[in-house]
């Protein structure tokens, strides 16, 4: 599995349509999402799934409006619009990171395709919500449309629960992958065997719990991310009274003790946490770790607070060849996810 900073062929998105995901605030979501899609398309092609075929033209019009608002030069507008493919694929929800395909590239000589898409089982984060039958077959539908090979490993796994450095190491959490609502019949060793077999990794590292408000049982993309083969950035809460303080300190301690596939320690960097974001008495999983690495850009969630600038400075330093683009996420995260949760990269296949 290539790291997220490897070149992308495209980015998959699902147009928001499930009003239950953003109760009482759904009306704000399509505009924010259109802006996000237009921002990503400035740097790489976007493949945008729409749940209702009758809405395709309406979605295209909203994106055109966003493109005209975001870009002054007609040439930029034309390029961005040409990179967005809007098409019909029915889904239950918009979290492409978790139900979309995960791609692996061939390394070295061998028979068969140079790239395969993995269609892991999806069960709505432990069957927490309603139907998930449409989400579970999204990789197969995309494989038919874009002519890539899809195989099924046969266990439950969400894309937001793992991160790789592209050199043999995978980072995940005990609270998610070992949760009995995912693969209750598998041991830790058996889960590790699946990850090694299908993702081409040899070294698996485990953090503990996730952040407050995270309904995924602790996805890694709200906690810690590889920014280079030898570097991990993690979020840190400075307020000892905050619910995230102890959990994130424990994860930081674990990270300092971890070693890469060659036995070397990692460089550990930190991002701040935004102030606690609470809506109608519910804590939101707001985190700067939920950024998306696009070609030549970092799409970073912002929460209209001073920590936005600090997080942007840190990510700019860690990705010096990429521009950091803020995506307003105060409304997005009401759906219990943000930029990374809503996107899934298609890495460029290795040449034959």
C-alpha positions in Angstrom: 0.0 0.0 0.0 1.6 3.3 -1.1 1.8 6.1 1.5 -0.7 8.9 1.0 1.9 11.3 -0.2 2.7 9.1 -3.2 1.4 10.5 -6.5 -2.4 10.2 -7.0 -4.3 9.2 -10.0 -7.5 10.6 -8.5 -9.5 11.3 -5.3 -12.8 9.6 -4.6 -15.6 11.6 -2.9 -19.3 10.9 -2.2 -21.7 13.9 -2.4 -23.5 14.3 0.9 -27.1 13.2 0.9 -27.8 11.5 4.2 -29.6 14.1 6.3 -29.3 11.9 9.4 -25.5 12.3 9.3 -25.8 16.1 9.9 -29.1 16.5 11.7 -30.3 20.1 11.8 -27.2 21.3 9.9 -27.4 19.5 6.6 -28.3 22.7 4.7 -24.8 24.0 5.3 -23.0 20.9 4.2 -23.3 20.8 0.3 -21.7 24.2 -0.1 -18.8 23.3 2.2 -18.4 20.0 0.4 -18.5 21.7 -3.0 -15.7 24.0 -2.0 -13.7 21.1 -0.7 -14.1 19.2 -3.9 -13.1 22.2 -6.0 -10.1 22.7 -3.8 -8.9 19.1 -4.2 -9.5 19.3 -8.0 -7.1 22.1 -8.3 -4.4 19.6 -7.5 -5.7 16.2 -8.7 -8.7 14.6 -10.5 -11.8 14.1 -8.4 -14.2 11.2 -9.0 -17.4 12.3 -7.3 -20.2 9.8 -6.6 -23.8 11.1 -6.5 -26.5 9.0 -4.8 -29.4 10.2 -6.9 -28.9 10.3 -10.6 -31.5 13.1 -11.0 -29.2 15.4 -8.9 -26.1 15.1 -11.1 -26.7 18.4 -12.9 -27.6 20.2 -9.7 -24.3 18.9 -8.1 -22.3 20.0 -11.1 -23.9 23.5 -10.9 -23.0 23.8 -7.2 -19.4 22.8 -8.0 -19.3 25.3 -10.8 -20.4 28.0 -8.4 -17.7 27.0 -6.0 -15.1 27.0 -8.7 -16.1 30.5 -9.8 -16.0 31.8 -6.2 -12.6 30.2 -5.4 -10.6 30.9 -8.6 -10.3 34.3 -10.3 -8.5 33.1 -13.4 -10.6 31.5 -16.1 -7.8 29.1 -17.0 -7.8 27.8 -13.3 -11.6 27.4 -13.4 -11.4 25.4 -16.7 -8.7 23.1 -15.3 -10.5 22.4 -12.1 -13.9 21.7 -13.8 -12.2 19.4 -16.3 -10.8 17.3 -13.4 -14.1 16.6 -11.7 -16.1 13.5 -12.9 -19.6 13.4 -11.4 -21.5 10.2 -11.8 -24.2 8.0 -10.2 -23.3 5.4 -7.6 -25.8 4.8 -4.8 -24.5 4.9 -1.3 -25.8 5.0 2.2 -23.5 7.8 3.3 -20.5 10.0 2.3 -17.6 8.5 4.2 -15.5 7.4 1.2 -12.4 6.8 3.4 -14.0 3.9 5.2 -16.1 2.2 2.5 -14.0 3.1 -0.6 -11.3 0.9 -2.2 -7.8 0.7 -0.8 -5.2 0.3 -3.5 -2.0 -1.7 -3.4 0.7 -1.6 -6.1 3.0 -4.4 -7.2 6.6 -4.1 -6.2 9.1 -6.1 -8.3 8.4 -8.5 -11.1 5.4 -10.9 -11.2 2.3 -11.9 -13.0 -1.0 -10.1 -12.9 -2.0 -6.4 -12.7 0.4 -3.8 -11.3 -2.4 -2.5 -9.1 -5.2 -4.1 -7.2 -8.1 -2.5 -5.3 -9.0 -4.1 -1.9 -12.7 -4.3 -1.1 -12.7 -4.9 2.7 -16.0 -5.6 4.3 -17.8 -2.5 5.7 -20.3 -2.9 8.6 -21.0 0.8 9.5 -18.4 0.9 12.2 -19.7 -2.1 14.1 -23.3 -1.8 12.9 -23.8 1.5 14.8 -26.1 3.1 12.2 -28.7 2.0 9.6 -28.2 0.1 6.4 -24.7 -0.1 4.9 -25.3 -2.5 2.0 -24.7 0.2 -0.7 -21.5 1.4 0.9 -20.2 -2.1 1.2 -20.2 -2.6 -2.6 -18.7 0.8 -3.6 -15.3 -0.6 -4.5 -16.9 -3.1 -6.9 -19.0 -0.4 -8.6 -15.9 1.8 -9.0 -13.9 -1.1 -10.3 -16.5 -1.6 -13.1 -16.6 2.1 -14.0 -12.8 2.7 -14.0 -11.7 -0.8 -15.0 -9.5 -1.8 -12.1 -9.2 -5.3 -10.5 -11.0 -5.7 -7.1 -10.4 -8.5 -4.6 -12.1 -9.1 -1.2 -9.8 -9.9 1.8 -13.0 -11.0 3.7 -12.7 -9.1 6.9 -14.0 -5.8 8.2 -11.6 -2.9 7.8 -12.2 0.9 7.3 -9.7 3.0 5.5 -9.6 5.6 8.4 -8.4 2.9 10.8 -4.9 2.4 9.2 -2.0 4.5 8.0 1.2 3.4 6.3 4.6 4.8 5.7 5.1 3.0 2.4 8.3 1.3 3.6 6.7 -1.6 5.5 5.1 -0.1 8.6 1.4 0.3 9.4 -0.1 2.3 12.3 -3.5 1.6 13.8 -5.3 1.4 17.2 -6.3 -1.3 19.5 -9.6 0.3 20.3 -10.8 0.0 16.7 -9.2 -3.1 15.1 -9.5 -5.2 18.2 -13.0 -4.2 18.9 -15.4 -7.2 18.9 -17.9 -5.3 16.8 -15.5 -5.6 13.8 -14.0 -9.1 13.6 -15.0 -10.9 16.8 -13.6 -14.3 15.7 -10.1 -13.0 15.0 -7.2 -12.6 17.4 -4.7 -9.7 17.2 -2.2 -12.1 15.5 -4.7 -13.1 12.9 -5.7 -9.5 12.2 -2.0 -8.6 11.8 -1.6 -11.5 9.4 -4.4 -10.1 7.2 -2.8 -6.7 7.2 0.6 -8.1 6.3 -0.8 -10.3 3.6 -3.0 -7.8 1.8 -1.2 -4.5 2.4 2.4 -5.6 2.0 3.5 -4.5 5.4 5.9 -6.2 7.9 5.7 -4.0 10.9 2.4 -3.2 12.7 2.3 -0.6 15.5 -0.6 -0.2 17.9 -1.8 2.9 19.6 -4.5 2.7 22.3 -7.7 4.7 22.4 -9.2 7.4 20.1 -10.3 10.9 20.8 -13.6 11.9 22.6 -16.6 12.0 20.3 -15.1 9.5 17.7 -17.9 7.1 16.8 -15.4 4.9 14.9 -14.0 3.5 18.1 -10.7 5.2 17.5 -9.6 5.7 13.9 -6.0 6.5 13.5 -6.7 9.4 11.1 -7.9 11.5 14.1 -4.8 10.6 16.2 -1.5 10.2 14.3 -0.3 10.2 10.7 2.8 9.4 8.9 4.2 12.5 7.1 7.4 10.7 5.9 8.7 7.1 6.2 10.5 8.1 9.4 8.1 10.7 10.8 4.8 10.6 12.6 2.7 13.6 13.6 0.3 13.2 16.4 -2.3 15.5 18.1 -1.7 16.6 21.7 -4.1 18.2 24.2 -2.5 20.7 26.5 -5.4 21.0 29.0 -5.2 18.4 31.8 -8.9 18.8 32.4 -9.8 17.9 28.9 -11.1 14.3 28.1 -8.5 13.9 25.5 -5.5 14.8 27.7 -4.7 11.4 29.2 -5.5 9.4 26.0 -3.3 11.5 23.8 -0.4 11.5 26.3 -0.5 7.7 26.4 -0.4 7.5 22.6 2.5 10.0 22.6 4.4 7.8 25.0 3.8 4.7 22.8 4.9 6.6 19.7 8.3 7.5 21.3 8.9 3.8 22.1 7.9 2.6 18.6 10.4 1.5 16.0 10.2 1.3 12.2 10.5 -1.7 10.0 14.3 -1.5 10.3 14.3 -1.1 14.1 14.9 2.7 14.1 12.9 5.2 16.2 10.6 7.7 14.5 10.8 11.4 14.5 7.7 12.5 16.5 6.0 15.8 15.7 2.9 17.2 17.4 -0.2 19.1 16.3 -2.5 21.0 18.7 -6.0 20.1 19.4 -8.7 22.7 18.6 -10.8 23.8 21.6 -13.5 21.3 22.5 -16.3 21.5 20.0 -19.6 20.6 21.5 -23.0 20.7 19.7 -26.2 20.1 21.5 -24.3 18.5 24.3 -22.3 16.1 22.1 -18.5 16.3 21.8 -17.4 16.4 18.2 -14.2 14.5 17.1 -12.5 17.7 15.9 -8.8 17.0 15.0 -6.1 18.5 12.8 -4.8 15.0 12.2 -7.8 14.5 9.8 -5.9 16.2 6.9 -5.8 14.8 3.3 -2.6 14.7 1.4 -3.3 15.6 -2.2 -0.8 16.0 -5.0 1.2 19.2 -4.1 -1.3 20.1 -1.3 -2.5 19.4 2.2 -6.3 19.8 2.8 -6.5 20.6 6.5 -9.7 20.9 8.6 -10.1 24.3 10.2 -12.3 25.2 13.2 -12.2 29.0 13.3 -9.8 29.2 16.3 -6.2 30.3 16.9 -5.0 26.7 16.7 -5.8 26.7 13.0 -2.7 28.8 12.3 -0.4 26.8 14.5 -1.5 23.5 12.8 -1.1 25.0 9.4 2.5 26.2 10.2 3.4 22.7 11.5 2.0 20.9 8.4 3.7 23.4 6.1 7.0 22.6 7.7 6.4 18.8 7.5 5.3 19.0 3.9 7.5 21.8 2.5 6.7 21.0 -1.1 2.9 21.2 -0.6 0.6 24.1 0.0 -1.7 23.9 3.0 -5.3 24.6 2.1 -7.8 25.1 5.0 -11.2 23.4 4.8 -13.8 24.9 7.2 -14.9 21.9 9.2 -17.0 23.2 12.1 -20.1 22.1 10.2 -18.6 19.0 8.6 -17.5 17.5 11.9 -21.1 17.6 13.1 -21.3 14.5 11.0 -18.5 13.0 13.2 -15.8 13.2 10.5 -13.9 15.7 8.4 -11.7 16.1 5.3 -9.8 12.8 5.5 -12.9 10.8 6.4 -14.7 12.1 3.4 -11.9 11.3 0.8 -10.1 8.3 -0.5 -7.0 8.5 -2.7 -6.3 6.4 -5.8 -2.6 6.2 -6.0 -0.9 6.1 -9.4 -0.3 2.5 -10.5 3.3 1.4 -10.7 4.6 1.2 -14.3 4.7 -2.2 -15.9 
